[in-house]
Amino acid sequence: MKRIQTCDLFCAVVDNYGDIGIASRLARQLHEEQGLHVRLWVDDLHTFNRLHPDIAPGAESQDWQGVEVRRWTSPFAEVVPHDLVIEAFACELPEAFLQAMVTRQVKPVWLNLEYLSAEAWVEGCHGLASPHPRLPLIRYFCFPGYTLGTGGLLREQGLFETIEAFQRDGRAQGDFWQQLEVPRPAIGELRLSLFAYENPSIASLLDTLARQPKPVCCLLPESKALAPALAYFGKDSGRAGACFKHGNLSLHVLPFLAQDQYDRLLWACDLNIVRGEDSFVRAQFAGRPVVWQAYVQEGDTHAKKVEAWLNRYLDRVSAPLASQVQELYSAWNRGGPLAPAWLESLPDWHAHAREWARRLAVLPSLSEGLVKFALDKL
């Protein structure tokens, strides 16, 4: 009987926190839900530590929630490769490890985990084989995605039940706000999270929120968005715990949040403004309206990704809502001024976001899909 029992997962931390955020979630799910012994190779444990404070940034090897975490160094350690080898985002495996893969009697199944995209071509590329030019090894490309013809989405078992329970539990939410040292929401308040790259639209966003007839609370974890937000309030410095007010807007600066804490922030807010890939997917799972700032790529590739996702996301909504959301996304990702009309559509958008999360819940989980794919290739 064919079995996959062990996995080597490689992650090079290139920029920001998306790569290690996704890799650490995947490693944990492969261990906890697929029963694999996972060895996670990471070249930057300090960034890993910011997302998960229980990671020791100076350790060469450590156990993290059942996952064996190893520092990825050069020269590379001499190890026997595991049954499944996952190269996250084309990070390029060490030559010594490739040679060790060749010497295994049963070659490992080698997967390259690509970035998420809603574009139509993803289905045709998911699962494609790429023979190594020098060695008797084959690498397969695996694409997360929004259809059954892709690898699915990275989510843990029981996630939607956990989110729903939290969103129905006023005491749990109150405890969460107390942990963050933020007041509970006022009656009729709009509460949103803001996690973004530097963006000229931030001033326009905050000004629009300050002019709303009801109270608005914006929660801003320390990030690249902090400087332009402070500039809007006429400040040149501010740290976690600070609160700034203008009109009906209160902005609370939060510390950089651990991954699990940030998940709960998304669940607890009425609207989430996010960036990158990991926070984008988690915001969709939260069942709340989401505004996504894609990472800028050459040739406006990111704009095509935004358009492809919006085409899927808005395929069942009214024409007015679709138009307002598309206009908001276009302005936000171009760094232009934001028209305030989208705020009037929040009730309809909120209902659609819950329906969208229910649609995502029926897609296969990425960890399960990767293991099934690997078994087919043994």
C-alpha positions in Angstrom: 0.0 0.0 0.0 1.4 3.4 -1.0 1.8 5.8 1.8 3.2 9.3 2.4 4.5 9.5 6.0 7.1 12.3 6.0 7.5 15.7 4.4 10.2 18.2 3.9 8.8 21.7 3.4 11.2 24.5 2.3 10.4 28.2 2.8 12.7 31.1 1.9 11.4 34.3 3.5 11.7 36.8 0.6 9.6 39.8 1.7 7.0 40.7 4.3 5.3 37.7 6.0 3.2 35.9 3.4 5.7 33.1 2.5 6.4 32.0 6.1 2.8 32.6 7.1 1.5 30.2 4.4 4.3 27.7 4.9 3.8 27.5 8.7 0.1 27.0 8.3 0.7 24.3 5.8 3.3 22.5 7.9 1.0 22.5 10.9 -2.0 21.2 8.9 0.1 18.5 7.2 1.1 17.3 10.6 -2.1 17.7 12.6 -4.6 16.7 9.9 -2.7 14.5 7.4 -0.6 12.7 10.0 2.8 13.5 8.5 6.1 14.0 10.2 7.0 17.5 8.8 10.4 19.0 8.7 10.1 22.7 7.9 13.2 24.4 6.6 13.2 28.2 7.1 16.1 30.6 6.3 14.8 33.4 8.5 13.6 32.4 11.9 13.4 35.9 13.2 10.5 36.7 10.8 8.9 33.4 11.8 9.2 34.4 15.4 7.1 37.6 14.8 4.2 35.5 13.5 4.7 32.8 16.2 6.5 34.0 19.3 7.0 30.4 20.5 9.6 30.0 17.8 13.2 30.3 19.1 14.9 32.5 16.4 18.4 31.2 17.4 17.8 27.5 17.4 19.2 25.2 14.7 16.4 22.7 15.3 13.3 22.8 17.4 9.9 21.3 17.9 7.0 23.7 17.1 3.5 22.3 17.7 4.6 18.9 16.5 6.5 20.2 13.5 10.3 19.8 13.3 11.6 23.3 12.4 15.2 23.4 11.0 17.3 26.4 10.1 18.0 26.5 6.4 21.7 27.3 6.2 24.5 27.1 3.6 26.3 24.7 3.4 23.1 22.6 3.8 22.8 19.9 6.4 23.3 16.2 5.4 19.9 14.6 5.7 17.9 11.9 4.1 15.0 13.5 2.2 11.5 12.6 3.2 8.7 11.0 1.2 7.2 14.3 0.1 9.3 17.4 -0.7 7.5 20.7 -1.0 9.3 23.7 -2.4 7.3 26.8 -1.4 7.1 29.4 -4.1 10.0 28.3 -6.3 12.5 28.9 -3.5 15.1 26.5 -5.2 16.2 23.5 -3.2 19.8 23.2 -2.2 22.0 21.2 -4.6 23.1 18.9 -1.8 19.5 18.0 -1.0 18.7 17.4 -4.7 21.6 15.0 -4.9 20.3 13.2 -1.8 16.8 12.9 -3.4 18.4 11.1 -6.3 20.0 8.5 -4.0 16.8 7.5 -2.4 15.6 4.0 -3.6 12.1 5.4 -3.9 12.4 9.0 -5.2 10.5 11.6 -3.1 7.4 13.2 -4.7 8.6 16.8 -5.4 6.0 19.6 -5.5 6.4 23.3 -6.2 3.7 25.2 -4.3 2.8 28.2 -6.3 1.0 31.4 -5.3 -2.8 31.6 -5.2 -4.6 33.0 -8.3 -8.2 33.1 -9.5 -7.1 33.3 -13.1 -8.6 30.8 -15.5 -5.2 29.4 -16.7 -4.4 28.0 -13.2 -6.5 24.9 -13.7 -4.5 24.0 -16.9 -1.2 24.4 -15.1 -2.1 22.7 -11.8 -0.3 19.3 -11.7 2.0 19.9 -14.7 5.3 17.9 -14.6 8.7 19.5 -15.1 11.6 17.1 -15.4 14.9 18.3 -13.9 17.4 19.2 -16.7 20.3 17.3 -15.1 18.9 14.8 -12.6 16.4 11.9 -12.7 13.8 13.9 -10.8 10.4 15.4 -11.7 8.9 18.4 -10.1 5.1 19.0 -10.2 3.5 22.4 -10.0 0.6 22.8 -7.6 -1.6 25.8 -7.6 -4.0 26.8 -4.8 -7.3 28.1 -6.3 -11.0 28.6 -6.2 -12.1 25.6 -8.3 -12.1 21.8 -7.9 -9.5 21.7 -10.7 -6.9 23.4 -8.5 -5.2 22.5 -5.2 -7.9 24.2 -3.1 -7.4 26.6 -0.3 -5.2 26.5 2.8 -7.6 26.0 5.8 -7.7 23.9 8.8 -10.5 21.4 9.7 -13.4 22.9 11.5 -12.3 26.5 10.7 -15.7 27.8 9.7 -17.4 26.3 12.8 -14.7 28.0 14.9 -15.3 31.4 13.2 -19.0 31.2 13.6 -18.8 30.3 17.2 -16.5 33.2 17.9 -18.7 35.7 16.0 -21.7 34.6 18.0 -20.0 34.8 21.4 -20.1 38.3 22.8 -18.0 37.3 25.8 -15.2 35.8 23.7 -15.1 39.0 21.5 -15.1 41.2 24.6 -12.1 39.2 26.0 -10.4 39.7 22.7 -10.8 43.4 22.7 -9.6 43.5 26.3 -6.5 41.6 25.3 -5.8 44.2 22.6 -6.6 47.1 25.1 -9.3 48.4 22.7 -12.8 49.4 23.9 -15.7 47.2 22.9 -17.6 48.4 19.8 -20.1 51.2 20.5 -23.7 50.8 19.4 -24.0 51.4 15.6 -20.2 51.6 15.2 -18.4 50.4 12.1 -15.2 48.6 13.1 -12.6 47.7 10.5 -9.0 46.5 10.4 -6.4 48.0 8.2 -3.3 46.0 7.1 -1.8 47.4 4.0 1.4 48.3 2.2 2.2 52.0 1.9 -0.7 53.4 -0.2 -1.5 57.0 -1.2 -5.2 56.1 -0.8 -4.9 55.8 3.0 -5.5 59.5 3.6 -8.6 59.4 1.4 -9.9 56.3 3.2 -9.4 57.8 6.7 -11.0 61.1 5.6 -14.0 59.3 4.2 -14.4 57.3 7.5 -14.0 60.5 9.6 -17.0 62.1 7.7 -19.4 59.2 8.4 -22.5 60.0 10.4 -21.9 57.1 12.8 -18.8 56.2 14.8 -16.0 54.4 13.0 -13.1 52.5 14.7 -10.1 51.6 12.6 -7.6 49.1 14.0 -4.2 49.4 12.5 -1.5 46.8 13.4 2.0 48.1 13.1 2.9 47.8 9.4 3.9 49.9 6.4 0.5 51.6 6.5 1.3 53.2 9.8 3.4 56.2 8.5 0.7 57.5 6.0 -2.0 57.0 8.6 -0.1 59.0 11.1 0.5 61.7 8.5 -3.2 62.0 8.1 -3.5 62.9 11.8 -0.6 65.3 11.5 1.7 63.0 13.5 5.2 61.8 12.6 5.4 59.1 15.3 3.1 56.7 17.0 3.3 53.3 18.5 1.1 50.4 19.7 -1.5 51.6 22.2 -1.8 55.1 20.6 -5.3 56.4 19.6 -6.0 59.2 17.3 -9.3 60.9 16.6 -10.7 63.0 13.8 -14.4 63.6 13.2 -16.3 60.3 13.9 -13.1 58.3 13.3 -11.0 56.7 16.1 -7.8 55.0 14.9 -6.1 52.6 17.4 -2.6 51.5 16.7 -2.1 47.8 17.5 1.2 45.9 18.0 2.2 43.5 15.2 -0.1 40.6 15.9 0.8 36.9 16.0 -0.9 34.9 13.3 -3.6 33.4 15.4 -4.4 36.8 17.0 -4.7 38.4 13.6 -7.1 35.7 12.5 -9.4 36.7 15.4 -9.1 40.4 14.5 -10.5 39.6 11.0 -13.3 37.6 12.6 -14.2 40.4 15.0 -14.3 43.3 12.5 -17.1 44.4 10.2 -14.8 45.1 7.3 -11.2 44.0 6.7 -8.6 45.8 4.5 -5.8 43.3 3.8 -2.7 42.8 1.7 -0.7 39.9 0.2 -2.1 36.4 0.1 -2.3 34.8 3.5 -4.3 37.7 5.1 -6.4 37.9 2.0 -7.6 34.3 2.2 -8.1 34.5 5.9 -10.3 37.6 5.5 -12.4 35.8 3.0 -12.9 32.9 5.4 -14.1 35.5 8.0 -17.3 36.1 6.0 -16.9 39.9 6.1 -16.4 42.4 3.3 -12.8 42.5 2.3 -10.7 45.0 0.4 -7.5 43.5 -1.0 -4.3 45.3 -1.8 -2.3 43.0 -4.1 1.5 43.0 -4.0 2.7 45.1 -7.0 4.3 43.0 -9.7 6.0 43.9 -13.0 3.8 44.3 -16.0 0.8 45.0 -13.8 0.4 41.2 -13.2 -1.2 42.0 -9.9 -3.9 44.0 -11.6 -4.9 40.9 -13.6 -5.0 38.9 -10.4 -7.3 41.4 -8.8 -9.6 41.5 -11.8 -9.8 37.7 -12.0 -10.7 37.4 -8.4 -13.3 40.1 -8.6 -14.9 38.3 -11.5 -15.4 35.2 -9.4 -16.2 37.1 -6.2 -18.9 39.3 -7.7 -20.5 36.8 -10.2 -23.7 36.6 -8.2 -24.2 40.1 -6.8 -26.4 43.0 -7.9 -25.0 45.3 -10.6 -24.9 48.3 -8.2 -22.9 46.4 -5.6 -20.5 44.9 -8.2 -19.9 48.4 -9.7 -19.1 50.0 -6.3 -16.8 47.2 -5.1 -14.9 47.2 -8.5 -14.6 51.0 -8.3 -13.2 50.8 -4.7 -10.7 48.0 -5.6 -9.5 49.9 -8.6 -8.9 53.1 -6.7 -7.3 51.3 -3.7 -4.9 49.4 -5.9 -4.0 52.4 -8.0 -3.5 54.6 -5.0 -6.2 57.0 -6.0 -9.0 58.9 -4.1 -11.8 56.8 -2.8 -15.5 57.7 -3.5 -17.6 57.2 -0.3 -20.6 55.4 -2.1 -19.3 51.9 -1.3 -20.0 52.5 2.4 -23.7 52.6 1.6 -23.6 49.1 0.2 -22.0 47.5 3.3 -25.2 45.7 4.4 -25.5 44.0 1.0 -21.8 43.4 0.8 -21.9 41.8 4.2 -24.6 39.3 3.2 -22.6 38.5 0.0 -19.4 38.0 2.1 -21.1 35.4 4.3 -22.4 33.6 1.2 -18.9 33.7 -0.4 -17.4 32.1 2.7 -20.0 29.3 2.5 -18.9 28.7 -1.1 -15.3 28.4 -0.1 -16.1 25.9 2.6 -16.9 23.2 0.1 -13.6 23.5 -1.7 -10.9 20.9 -0.8 -8.3 21.9 1.7 -4.8 22.5 0.3 -3.1 20.1 2.7 -5.4 17.2 1.8 -5.1 18.0 -1.9 -1.4 18.0 -1.8 -1.2 14.6 -0.1 -3.7 13.0 -2.4 -1.8 14.4 -5.4 1.5 13.0 -4.0 0.0 9.6 -3.5 -1.1 9.5 -7.1 2.5 10.2 -8.2 4.2 7.6 -6.0 
